[in-house]
């Protein structure tokens, strides 16, 4: 493995200015490299997008980051956001299922309970009785990988999957629990299932280890003004350290240069770099890698994506009195046939939103799951209408919002089907054969903010000849949790 690309004065081009690309640039600069970031769109930040509605600052993309992993919170502190880090004001949420808003159960791992009693009130009596059978069932082998929904349904019954696992996983991936890899998406459950006959026993062991570990503090963290301010702050830090960031500069070609280094084709310009970090979605990465790493490109072309839309609605507080239940919002299982898959009561969840304008209440809904096309084909007015319809059915809220905003994330979430870990291994194996080249981002090691940052750091370490972080991610993927509701 070549160590070119991370030494003092070496020029590294980072393709993509989402949080992964920016984090890679930030670390490269700290190690003395000269860095140029090239971004095809007109802004930095990728799926993190800050904005305003009714004069209140909000997120129009992801709204929280996992705080139990160090990467995102540490990076926020490094770039001067320490005094703006905020935990959710409330962590309670609901499930809208079987015709009612029901409290989000506790005592589960991504929807998988340690006991049947943990899901009392959410499942039917038959569903609870089915969970009890787990202890008497013979071992279910997970093999090299298995779909989360398939495995959990075999042990505990489909109702657990359909009413709780599915909406929680759907909130992270907008995917199908019966297709999503347990090894990649819920790695701690996969590891526990390999050594236990009973799934509920495995969950109880996970919970016991977590309790013994003495973890304290919030599970999730936000940033005053929105987590969309994180990439902006990282970009400012990159620029302050001498890094260059160019937007509206699509990279269309990547070739090994004669002798050493890389030629990067950006529009009509031909740039030279000692090393390149490719931090773009899988289709774009596949196109760039095809000439030099055809096997990696072929694997990247198999990565599927789900599209979704976020509908943000601002109301006069007086119009919402008595309509909204307690908590941060609710999730919606697909089996119930509703259109929205979640709603966040943003003014309840994030204190700064309420503080900025106490007379305004901000809600958001999310629409769209893997394979759904009809609903996302509706215009913005149609998406607002179906969101208001479902909110009225769930909560009774029938007021007219003072402002709305629809944000579409077309092909926004990579899917992690069974065998995803093996696909990532094939990609990295071929990329590692090319000195001065690394990949990172959501298609590989997790879709959450800490996962993307960890992936970026591993890519930088790889350029320097250190594969330990890559191996750690392969062995222990970064689990992306759901931040309550409407993430």
C-alpha positions as CSV (number, residue, x, y, z in Angstrom):
1,X,0.0,0.0,0.0
2,X,1.4,3.3,-1.0
3,X,1.6,6.0,1.6
4,X,1.6,8.8,-1.0
5,X,-1.2,11.3,-0.6
6,X,-1.1,12.1,3.1
7,X,2.4,13.4,3.6
8,X,3.2,17.1,4.0
9,X,2.8,18.9,0.8
10,X,1.2,16.0,-1.1
11,X,-1.8,17.1,-3.1
12,X,-5.0,15.2,-2.5
13,X,-8.2,15.8,-4.4
14,X,-11.5,14.9,-2.6
15,X,-14.4,14.2,-5.0
16,X,-17.6,15.1,-3.2
17,X,-18.4,17.7,-0.5
18,X,-20.9,15.8,1.5
19,X,-20.1,15.3,5.2
20,X,-17.8,12.3,4.3
21,X,-15.8,14.3,1.7
22,X,-15.5,17.3,4.0
23,X,-14.4,15.1,7.0
24,X,-11.8,13.5,4.8
25,X,-10.5,16.9,3.7
26,X,-10.4,18.1,7.3
27,X,-8.3,15.1,8.4
28,X,-6.0,15.3,5.4
29,X,-5.2,19.0,6.2
30,X,-4.5,18.1,9.8
31,X,-1.9,15.6,8.5
32,X,-0.2,18.2,6.3
33,X,-1.6,17.5,2.9
34,X,-2.6,20.1,0.3
35,X,-6.3,19.5,-0.4
36,X,-8.8,20.4,-3.1
37,X,-12.4,19.4,-2.8
38,X,-14.5,19.2,-6.0
39,X,-18.3,19.2,-5.7
40,X,-20.7,18.9,-8.7
41,X,-23.7,20.6,-7.0
42,X,-24.0,24.2,-6.0
43,X,-23.5,23.7,-2.3
44,X,-21.6,21.6,0.3
45,X,-23.3,19.3,2.8
46,X,-25.0,16.5,0.8
47,X,-27.9,15.2,2.7
48,X,-27.4,17.7,5.4
49,X,-29.4,20.8,4.5
50,X,-30.1,23.8,6.8
51,X,-32.8,26.3,6.1
52,X,-35.7,28.4,7.4
53,X,-39.5,28.1,7.5
54,X,-41.7,30.8,8.9
55,X,-38.5,32.6,10.1
56,X,-37.3,29.6,12.2
57,X,-34.1,27.7,11.5
58,X,-34.7,24.0,10.7
59,X,-33.2,21.0,8.9
60,X,-34.5,20.0,5.6
61,X,-32.4,16.8,5.6
62,X,-31.1,14.6,8.5
63,X,-31.9,16.3,11.8
64,X,-29.9,14.4,14.4
65,X,-26.6,12.5,14.8
66,X,-25.8,9.5,17.0
67,X,-23.9,10.7,20.1
68,X,-23.0,7.2,21.3
69,X,-20.4,7.1,18.5
70,X,-17.6,9.7,18.9
71,X,-17.0,10.8,15.4
72,X,-19.8,13.4,14.7
73,X,-19.8,15.1,18.0
74,X,-16.0,15.2,18.1
75,X,-15.9,16.8,14.6
76,X,-18.5,19.3,15.6
77,X,-16.4,20.3,18.6
78,X,-13.3,20.5,16.5
79,X,-14.9,23.0,14.1
80,X,-16.2,25.3,16.8
81,X,-19.7,24.0,17.4
82,X,-19.3,22.9,21.0
83,X,-21.6,25.6,22.5
84,X,-24.3,24.7,20.0
85,X,-24.6,21.0,20.6
86,X,-28.0,20.2,22.0
87,X,-29.7,16.9,22.9
88,X,-33.3,16.4,22.0
89,X,-35.7,18.1,24.4
90,X,-37.8,15.0,24.6
91,X,-36.9,11.4,23.6
92,X,-40.3,9.9,23.8
93,X,-42.1,8.9,20.7
94,X,-45.1,6.9,19.5
95,X,-46.0,4.3,16.9
96,X,-49.2,5.0,14.9
97,X,-50.5,1.5,14.4
98,X,-53.8,-0.4,14.6
99,X,-55.7,2.8,14.6
100,X,-54.0,4.6,17.5
101,X,-50.9,6.3,18.6
102,X,-49.2,3.9,21.0
103,X,-46.1,4.7,23.2
104,X,-42.8,3.6,21.6
105,X,-41.7,0.5,23.6
106,X,-38.5,0.4,25.6
107,X,-36.4,-2.6,26.1
108,X,-35.7,-3.5,22.5
109,X,-32.7,-3.5,20.1
110,X,-33.9,-1.8,16.8
111,X,-37.4,-3.2,17.5
112,X,-36.3,-6.6,18.7
113,X,-37.5,-7.1,22.3
114,X,-35.8,-8.9,25.1
115,X,-39.2,-10.0,26.5
116,X,-42.7,-10.2,25.2
117,X,-43.8,-7.8,27.9
118,X,-41.6,-5.1,26.4
119,X,-44.1,-4.8,23.5
120,X,-47.3,-5.1,25.5
121,X,-49.8,-2.5,24.2
122,X,-48.2,-2.4,20.8
123,X,-48.8,-6.0,19.6
124,X,-51.9,-8.1,19.7
125,X,-52.2,-10.9,22.3
126,X,-51.4,-13.4,19.5
127,X,-48.3,-11.4,18.6
128,X,-47.1,-11.4,22.2
129,X,-47.7,-15.1,22.6
130,X,-45.6,-15.8,19.5
131,X,-42.7,-14.0,21.1
132,X,-42.9,-16.3,24.1
133,X,-42.3,-19.3,21.8
134,X,-38.7,-18.1,20.9
135,X,-37.2,-19.7,24.0
136,X,-38.5,-23.2,22.9
137,X,-37.5,-23.0,19.2
138,X,-34.5,-24.8,17.8
139,X,-31.5,-22.6,16.8
140,X,-31.9,-20.5,13.6
141,X,-28.6,-20.2,11.8
142,X,-27.7,-16.8,10.6
143,X,-24.8,-18.0,8.4
144,X,-22.7,-15.3,6.7
145,X,-25.6,-12.9,6.7
146,X,-29.4,-12.9,6.9
147,X,-32.2,-10.4,6.4
148,X,-33.3,-8.7,9.6
149,X,-37.0,-9.2,9.0
150,X,-36.6,-12.8,7.8
151,X,-34.6,-13.8,10.9
152,X,-36.7,-11.9,13.5
153,X,-40.0,-13.2,12.0
154,X,-38.7,-16.8,12.2
155,X,-37.9,-16.4,15.8
156,X,-40.6,-14.0,17.1
157,X,-43.3,-13.8,14.4
158,X,-44.0,-11.3,11.7
159,X,-46.0,-8.9,13.9
160,X,-42.8,-7.8,15.7
161,X,-41.2,-7.0,12.3
162,X,-44.3,-5.4,10.8
163,X,-45.2,-3.2,13.7
164,X,-41.8,-2.2,15.1
165,X,-38.7,-3.4,13.3
166,X,-39.9,-2.3,9.9
167,X,-40.8,1.3,10.9
168,X,-37.5,1.7,12.8
169,X,-35.3,0.4,10.0
170,X,-37.5,2.2,7.5
171,X,-36.7,5.4,9.3
172,X,-33.0,4.8,8.8
173,X,-32.9,3.3,5.3
174,X,-36.3,3.9,3.8
175,X,-36.0,0.2,3.0
176,X,-37.6,-3.2,3.5
177,X,-36.8,-5.0,6.7
178,X,-37.2,-8.3,4.9
179,X,-34.3,-7.4,2.5
180,X,-32.0,-5.4,4.8
181,X,-28.8,-7.1,6.0
182,X,-28.7,-7.9,9.7
183,X,-24.9,-8.1,9.6
184,X,-24.5,-4.6,8.2
185,X,-27.6,-2.8,9.6
186,X,-27.9,-4.3,13.1
187,X,-24.4,-5.7,13.6
188,X,-24.7,-6.2,17.4
189,X,-27.8,-8.3,16.9
190,X,-26.1,-10.3,14.2
191,X,-23.1,-11.1,16.4
192,X,-25.3,-12.0,19.4
193,X,-27.5,-14.2,17.2
194,X,-24.4,-16.2,16.1
195,X,-23.8,-17.4,19.7
196,X,-27.4,-17.7,21.1
197,X,-30.2,-20.1,20.4
198,X,-32.8,-17.7,21.7
199,X,-33.1,-14.3,20.1
200,X,-34.8,-12.7,23.1
201,X,-31.9,-14.0,25.3
202,X,-29.4,-12.5,22.9
203,X,-31.2,-9.1,23.2
204,X,-31.2,-9.3,27.0
205,X,-27.4,-10.0,26.9
206,X,-26.9,-6.9,24.6
207,X,-28.9,-4.8,27.1
208,X,-27.0,-6.2,30.1
209,X,-23.7,-5.4,28.5
210,X,-24.9,-1.9,27.7
211,X,-26.0,-1.4,31.3
212,X,-22.7,-2.7,32.6
213,X,-20.8,-0.4,30.3
214,X,-22.4,2.5,32.3
215,X,-23.2,4.6,29.2
216,X,-24.6,8.0,30.2
217,X,-25.7,11.0,28.3
218,X,-28.0,11.4,25.3
219,X,-28.1,8.8,22.6
220,X,-28.6,11.5,19.9
221,X,-27.4,15.0,19.5
222,X,-28.5,18.0,17.5
223,X,-27.0,21.3,16.8
224,X,-28.7,24.6,17.5
225,X,-29.8,25.9,14.1
226,X,-29.8,22.4,12.7
227,X,-27.2,19.6,12.0
228,X,-27.1,21.1,8.5
229,X,-24.7,23.7,10.0
230,X,-22.1,21.0,10.6
231,X,-20.9,20.6,7.0
232,X,-20.8,24.4,6.7
233,X,-18.6,24.7,9.7
234,X,-16.3,21.9,8.5
235,X,-16.1,23.6,5.1
236,X,-15.1,26.9,6.9
237,X,-12.5,25.0,8.9
238,X,-11.1,23.4,5.7
239,X,-10.8,26.8,4.0
240,X,-9.2,28.3,7.1
241,X,-6.5,25.6,7.0
242,X,-5.8,26.3,3.3
243,X,-8.0,23.8,1.6
244,X,-9.8,24.7,-1.5
245,X,-13.5,23.8,-2.1
246,X,-15.0,24.3,-5.5
247,X,-18.7,23.8,-6.1
248,X,-20.4,23.4,-9.5
249,X,-17.3,21.4,-10.6
250,X,-18.4,17.9,-11.7
251,X,-15.6,15.4,-11.9
252,X,-16.1,13.3,-15.1
253,X,-12.9,11.2,-15.3
254,X,-10.3,9.6,-13.1
255,X,-7.1,8.1,-14.6
256,X,-3.8,6.9,-13.2
257,X,-1.1,9.3,-14.2
258,X,2.1,8.1,-15.9
259,X,4.7,7.4,-13.2
260,X,2.6,8.2,-10.1
261,X,-0.5,10.0,-9.0
262,X,-3.8,10.6,-10.6
263,X,-5.3,12.7,-13.4
264,X,-8.7,14.1,-12.5
265,X,-10.9,15.5,-15.3
266,X,-13.1,18.3,-14.0
267,X,-15.0,19.9,-16.8
268,X,-12.4,21.0,-19.3
269,X,-9.7,21.0,-16.7
270,X,-7.1,18.3,-16.2
271,X,-5.9,18.3,-12.6
272,X,-3.1,16.2,-11.1
273,X,-3.1,14.8,-7.6
274,X,-0.9,12.5,-5.6
275,X,-4.0,10.8,-4.2
276,X,-7.8,10.9,-4.6
277,X,-10.6,10.2,-2.2
278,X,-13.9,9.4,-3.9
279,X,-16.7,10.4,-1.6
280,X,-19.8,10.4,-3.9
281,X,-22.9,8.2,-4.2
282,X,-22.4,4.7,-5.7
283,X,-23.5,5.5,-9.3
284,X,-21.1,8.4,-9.6
285,X,-18.3,6.4,-7.9
286,X,-18.9,3.5,-10.3
287,X,-18.6,5.8,-13.3
288,X,-15.3,7.3,-12.0
289,X,-13.7,4.0,-11.0
290,X,-14.8,2.0,-14.1
291,X,-11.6,2.6,-16.2
292,X,-9.1,1.7,-13.5
293,X,-11.1,-0.5,-11.1
294,X,-13.7,-2.2,-13.2
295,X,-14.5,-4.8,-10.6
296,X,-15.2,-2.2,-7.9
297,X,-17.3,-0.2,-10.4
298,X,-19.4,-3.3,-11.2
299,X,-20.1,-3.9,-7.5
300,X,-21.0,-0.2,-7.0
301,X,-23.4,-0.4,-9.9
302,X,-25.4,-3.0,-7.9
303,X,-26.0,-0.6,-5.0
304,X,-29.7,0.3,-5.0
305,X,-31.2,3.5,-3.6
306,X,-34.4,4.6,-2.0
307,X,-36.0,8.0,-2.6
308,X,-37.9,10.0,-0.1
309,X,-39.4,13.4,0.6
310,X,-39.5,15.5,3.7
311,X,-42.5,17.7,4.2
312,X,-42.0,20.6,6.7
313,X,-45.0,22.4,7.9
314,X,-45.2,25.5,10.1
315,X,-48.4,26.3,12.1
316,X,-49.5,29.1,14.5
317,X,-49.1,27.6,18.0
318,X,-52.7,28.7,18.9
319,X,-54.0,26.5,16.1
320,X,-52.3,23.4,17.4
321,X,-53.4,23.6,21.1
322,X,-54.9,20.2,22.2
323,X,-54.1,18.5,18.9
324,X,-50.6,17.2,19.3
325,X,-49.9,14.4,21.7
326,X,-46.8,14.4,24.0
327,X,-43.4,13.4,22.7
328,X,-41.2,14.1,19.7
329,X,-43.5,12.5,17.1
330,X,-44.4,9.1,15.7
331,X,-43.4,6.3,13.3
332,X,-45.8,4.6,11.0
333,X,-45.5,0.9,10.0
334,X,-46.1,0.3,6.3
335,X,-48.5,-2.5,7.1
336,X,-51.1,0.0,8.2
337,X,-51.4,1.4,4.7
338,X,-50.7,5.1,5.5
339,X,-48.9,7.4,3.2
340,X,-46.4,9.1,5.6
341,X,-43.9,6.9,7.3
342,X,-43.1,9.2,10.2
343,X,-43.7,12.6,11.7
344,X,-41.5,14.7,13.9
345,X,-42.8,17.4,16.2
346,X,-39.7,19.5,15.6
347,X,-40.6,22.3,17.9
348,X,-41.0,19.8,20.7
349,X,-37.9,17.8,19.8
350,X,-35.5,20.7,19.5
351,X,-35.7,23.4,22.1
352,X,-34.0,26.1,19.9
353,X,-36.9,25.9,17.4
354,X,-39.4,26.7,20.1
355,X,-37.1,29.4,21.6
356,X,-36.7,31.2,18.2
357,X,-40.4,31.7,17.8
358,X,-42.7,30.5,20.7
359,X,-45.7,31.3,18.5
360,X,-44.7,28.9,15.7
361,X,-44.9,25.1,15.7
362,X,-42.9,23.2,13.2
363,X,-43.7,19.6,12.2
364,X,-42.3,17.4,9.5
365,X,-43.3,14.3,7.9
366,X,-41.4,11.8,5.7
367,X,-42.8,10.1,2.7
368,X,-41.4,7.4,0.5
369,X,-39.9,3.9,0.9
370,X,-37.8,1.6,-1.2
371,X,-39.8,0.6,-4.3
372,X,-42.4,3.3,-3.9
373,X,-42.7,5.5,-6.9
374,X,-46.4,6.6,-7.2
375,X,-46.5,8.8,-4.1
376,X,-43.2,10.5,-4.9
377,X,-44.5,11.3,-8.3
378,X,-47.0,13.7,-6.9
379,X,-46.3,17.4,-6.9
380,X,-45.4,19.4,-3.8
381,X,-49.1,20.4,-3.2
382,X,-50.1,16.7,-3.3
383,X,-47.4,15.7,-0.8
384,X,-48.5,18.4,1.6
385,X,-52.1,17.3,1.2
386,X,-51.4,13.7,2.0
387,X,-49.2,14.7,5.0
388,X,-52.0,16.9,6.4
389,X,-54.5,14.1,5.8
390,X,-52.4,11.6,7.8
391,X,-51.6,14.1,10.5
392,X,-55.3,14.8,10.9
393,X,-56.1,11.1,11.2
394,X,-53.3,10.5,13.7
395,X,-53.6,13.5,15.9
396,X,-56.7,15.5,15.0
397,X,-54.7,18.4,13.8
398,X,-56.9,20.1,11.2
399,X,-55.3,23.6,11.1
400,X,-53.9,25.2,7.9
401,X,-50.2,25.7,8.0
402,X,-48.8,29.2,7.5
403,X,-45.9,27.8,5.4
404,X,-44.8,24.5,3.9
405,X,-41.7,23.2,2.3
406,X,-41.2,19.9,0.4
407,X,-37.6,18.6,0.1
408,X,-37.1,15.7,-2.2
409,X,-34.2,13.4,-1.7
410,X,-34.2,11.4,-5.0
411,X,-32.0,8.3,-4.6
412,X,-31.0,9.6,-1.3
413,X,-30.5,6.4,0.8
414,X,-28.3,3.5,-0.3
415,X,-29.8,0.1,0.5
416,X,-27.9,-2.5,2.5
417,X,-29.3,-5.9,1.4
418,X,-28.1,-9.3,2.5
419,X,-24.5,-9.7,1.5
420,X,-23.7,-5.9,1.6
421,X,-20.6,-6.5,3.7
422,X,-19.2,-8.9,1.0
423,X,-19.9,-6.3,-1.7
424,X,-18.1,-3.6,0.2
425,X,-15.1,-6.0,0.8
426,X,-14.9,-6.6,-3.0
427,X,-14.9,-2.9,-3.7
428,X,-12.3,-2.1,-1.2
429,X,-10.1,-5.0,-2.2
430,X,-9.8,-3.7,-5.8
431,X,-9.5,-0.1,-4.8
432,X,-6.7,-1.0,-2.4
433,X,-4.7,-2.4,-5.3
434,X,-4.4,1.2,-6.7
435,X,-1.9,3.4,-4.9
436,X,-3.3,6.7,-3.8
437,X,-7.0,5.9,-4.1
438,X,-9.7,5.5,-1.5
439,X,-13.5,5.5,-1.3
440,X,-15.8,6.6,1.6
441,X,-19.4,7.6,2.4
442,X,-22.8,6.2,2.9
443,X,-22.6,3.3,0.3
444,X,-20.1,1.5,2.5
445,X,-20.1,1.6,6.3
446,X,-23.4,3.0,7.4
447,X,-25.8,5.8,6.4
448,X,-25.7,7.9,9.6
449,X,-23.5,11.0,10.1
450,X,-20.9,9.2,12.4
451,X,-20.7,6.3,10.0
452,X,-19.9,8.6,7.1
453,X,-17.2,10.4,9.1
454,X,-15.7,7.1,10.3
455,X,-15.6,5.9,6.7
456,X,-13.8,9.2,5.7
457,X,-11.2,8.8,8.4
458,X,-10.6,5.2,7.4
459,X,-10.1,6.3,3.8
460,X,-7.5,8.9,4.8
461,X,-5.7,6.3,7.0
462,X,-5.7,3.9,4.0
463,X,-4.0,6.4,1.9
464,X,-1.3,6.6,4.5
465,X,-0.8,2.9,4.5
466,X,-2.8,2.2,7.7
467,X,-5.6,-0.4,7.1
468,X,-6.6,-0.9,10.7
469,X,-9.6,1.5,10.5
470,X,-10.9,-0.2,7.3
471,X,-10.6,-3.6,9.0
472,X,-12.4,-2.3,12.1
473,X,-15.3,-1.1,10.0
474,X,-15.4,-4.4,8.1
475,X,-15.5,-6.3,11.4
476,X,-17.8,-3.8,13.3
477,X,-20.0,-1.7,11.0
478,X,-21.3,1.5,12.4
479,X,-24.9,0.8,13.3
480,X,-27.2,3.7,12.3
481,X,-30.1,4.1,14.8
482,X,-33.4,6.0,14.3
483,X,-33.5,9.3,16.0
484,X,-37.0,9.0,17.5
485,X,-39.3,9.9,14.7
486,X,-39.2,11.4,11.3
487,X,-35.5,11.2,10.8
